[in-house]
Amino acid sequence: MHPIIFVLLGYLLGSLPFAVIVSRAFGLADPRSFGSGNPGATNVLRTGNKAAAVLTLLGDAAKGLAAMLIAGALGGDGTMVAVAGLAAFFGHLFPLFLRFKGGKGVATALGVLAGFSGWLALICVAAWVLVAAVSRYSSLAALVAAVVAPTAAWWLKLPVESTLAVAMMAAMLIQRHRANIQRLLSGTEGRLGAKK
């Protein structure tokens, strides 16, 4: 199949805004209207509805993994599977259905990491949980996990295309957290569990 098919597949799956979909299903406010304004699980959690936040997290992660599984099922090689996963990640960052204003991509990146290697995903989740438990900052945990991801991919000896895709996602995750980094440095970043 032509590579553009895998790009479109991943991008459209990644564009599904689970934070908005789940919030509407639960009768919650649009997550873009409060808190960080980010359509992601952490902002949904600010409503106090943990079930909605968990479903958002699972949906965002699943679309990254699903893009890769479907690409593989359609006969895509390792490179095309990686391309589909990256496209899903960028679809979350710049979703067609939200006028290209998406989330930061942490959960979708996790789904893509799981598509590359369950061990890779587990290492990054462990890094996130450890930092979040100690600091109570979701953004700091995401930044540490982003730094850990390419190193872990290299350590696990993943294929070059997979490691490059992980490095690209890590760079974009850090870039998308620029405002969070500034708030962390100034001491104004919101902690996990804080409501809108």
C-alpha positions in Angstrom: 0.0 0.0 0.0 1.1 3.6 -0.6 2.7 5.2 2.4 0.2 8.1 2.3 -2.5 5.6 3.4 -0.6 4.8 6.6 -0.1 8.5 7.2 -3.8 9.3 6.7 -4.9 6.3 8.8 -2.7 7.3 11.7 -3.6 11.0 11.5 -7.3 10.5 11.4 -7.2 8.1 14.3 -5.0 10.5 16.2 -7.4 13.4 15.5 -10.2 11.7 17.5 -10.5 14.1 20.6 -11.3 11.7 23.4 -11.1 14.4 26.0 -14.0 16.2 24.3 -15.9 13.0 23.4 -15.7 11.6 26.9 -16.5 15.0 28.6 -19.7 15.3 26.5 -20.7 11.8 27.3 -20.3 12.5 31.0 -22.0 15.9 30.8 -18.9 17.7 31.7 -17.6 21.1 30.5 -15.5 21.1 27.4 -11.9 20.6 28.7 -10.8 23.4 26.4 -12.8 25.9 28.4 -11.0 25.6 31.8 -7.7 24.8 33.5 -4.9 24.6 31.0 -7.4 24.5 28.1 -5.6 21.3 27.0 -7.9 18.5 25.6 -6.2 15.8 27.6 -6.7 13.4 30.5 -5.0 15.6 33.1 -7.3 18.6 32.3 -10.4 16.3 32.4 -9.2 15.2 35.8 -9.6 18.8 37.0 -13.3 18.3 36.9 -13.0 15.8 39.7 -14.4 13.0 37.5 -11.7 10.3 37.7 -13.6 7.9 35.5 -13.8 10.4 32.7 -10.1 11.1 33.0 -9.2 7.4 32.9 -11.4 6.9 29.8 -9.8 9.8 28.1 -6.3 8.5 28.9 -7.2 5.0 27.6 -8.8 6.4 24.5 -5.9 8.6 23.6 -3.4 5.8 24.2 -5.5 3.3 22.3 -5.6 5.4 19.1 -1.8 5.5 18.9 -1.6 1.7 19.4 -4.5 1.0 17.1 -2.9 3.0 14.2 0.1 0.8 14.4 -1.8 -2.5 14.7 -4.0 -1.6 11.8 -0.9 -0.6 9.7 0.7 -3.9 10.5 -2.5 -5.8 9.6 -2.6 -4.0 6.3 0.9 -5.3 5.5 3.0 -2.3 6.5 6.6 -3.0 7.3 8.4 -1.7 10.4 8.9 1.7 8.9 5.2 2.1 7.8 4.1 0.9 11.3 6.3 3.6 12.8 5.0 6.2 10.4 1.4 5.3 11.3 2.2 5.7 15.0 3.9 9.0 14.5 1.0 10.2 12.3 -1.4 9.3 15.2 0.7 11.3 17.6 0.8 14.3 15.3 -3.0 13.9 14.7 -3.5 14.3 18.5 -1.3 17.4 18.6 -2.9 19.0 15.5 -6.4 17.3 15.2 -8.5 17.9 12.1 -11.6 17.8 14.3 -10.5 20.5 16.7 -9.2 23.0 14.1 -5.7 21.7 14.6 -5.6 22.7 18.3 -4.9 19.5 20.2 -3.4 18.2 23.4 0.2 17.6 24.4 0.3 14.0 23.3 1.5 12.2 26.4 -1.2 9.4 26.4 -1.0 9.0 22.6 2.7 8.8 22.8 2.3 6.0 25.4 0.2 4.0 23.0 2.8 4.4 20.3 5.5 3.3 22.7 3.5 0.2 23.5 3.2 -0.5 19.8 7.0 -0.5 19.6 7.7 -2.4 22.8 5.7 -3.3 25.9 9.0 -2.9 27.9 9.6 0.5 26.5 6.1 1.6 27.5 6.5 0.1 31.0 9.8 1.9 31.6 8.3 5.2 30.6 5.1 4.6 32.7 7.4 3.8 35.7 9.3 7.0 35.2 6.1 9.0 35.0 4.5 7.4 38.1 7.7 7.8 40.1 8.1 11.5 39.3 4.3 12.2 39.6 4.1 10.5 43.0 7.0 12.4 44.4 6.4 15.9 42.8 2.6 15.8 42.1 3.4 17.5 38.8 2.0 15.7 35.8 3.9 18.0 33.5 7.3 17.3 35.2 6.5 13.6 35.1 5.8 13.8 31.3 9.0 15.7 30.7 11.1 13.1 32.5 9.3 10.3 30.7 10.0 12.0 27.4 13.7 12.2 28.2 13.8 8.6 29.3 12.0 7.3 26.2 14.7 7.6 23.5 17.4 6.4 25.9 15.3 3.3 26.8 14.5 2.7 23.1 18.3 2.6 22.5 19.0 0.5 25.5 16.3 -2.0 24.4 18.0 -2.1 20.9 14.8 -1.2 19.0 15.1 -0.9 15.3 16.5 2.4 14.0 13.1 3.6 12.6 11.4 3.0 16.0 14.1 4.7 18.0 14.0 7.8 15.6 10.2 7.9 15.9 10.5 7.8 19.7 13.1 10.6 19.7 10.9 12.7 17.5 7.9 12.3 19.8 10.1 13.1 22.8 11.3 16.3 21.2 7.7 17.3 20.4 6.5 16.5 23.9 9.1 18.7 25.4 8.3 21.5 22.9 4.5 21.2 23.7 5.4 21.6 27.4 7.2 24.9 27.0 4.6 26.9 29.1 4.6 24.2 31.7 8.4 24.4 32.0 8.1 28.2 32.6 5.4 27.6 35.3 7.5 24.9 36.9 10.5 27.3 37.1 8.3 30.1 38.5 6.5 27.8 41.0 3.0 28.4 39.5 2.4 25.1 37.9 -0.8 23.3 39.0 -0.4 20.0 40.8 -2.2 16.7 40.2 -5.7 16.6 41.7 -6.2 20.4 41.6 -9.6 21.2 40.3 -10.5 24.0 37.8 
